[in-house]
Amino acid sequence: MTHHTGNDKHPLSNLEYDWITLIQNKAQALIAYDAYIRDAEQANSPECVALFKRIHQEDLRQLEEAKKHLQKVLGGTMGGQKQVGS
């Protein structure tokens, strides 16, 4: 997704935007998984509960990793955004 054209400067680079969007989507998914787990528990389906919990844990781990990448991108140490002398 392009956020700027010509001489217009957008406050976020494409890479920053991508990481922020991914983090938002993962966070929303984690909330949804909590509801899915409750639904599976109410349906007395331990197999579904176990799978939803495993997916939740995997997304949580990926979310934490994505946050670290975003911090590096915003800090200029990843993604070619580092500006010397800034």
Stockholm file with secondary structure:
# STOCKHOLM 1.0

chainA/1-86         MTHHTGNDKHPLSNLEYDWITLIQNKAQALIAYDAYIRDAEQANSPECVALFKRIHQEDLRQLEEAKKHLQKVLGGTMGGQKQVGS
#=GR chainA/1-86 SS CCCCCTTCCCSSCHHHHHHHHHHHHHHHHHHHHHHHHHHHHHTTCHHHHHHHHHHHHHHHHHHHHHHHHHHHHHHTSSSSCCCTTC
#=GC SS_cons        CCCCCTTCCCSSCHHHHHHHHHHHHHHHHHHHHHHHHHHHHHTTCHHHHHHHHHHHHHHHHHHHHHHHHHHHHHHTSSSSCCCTTC
//
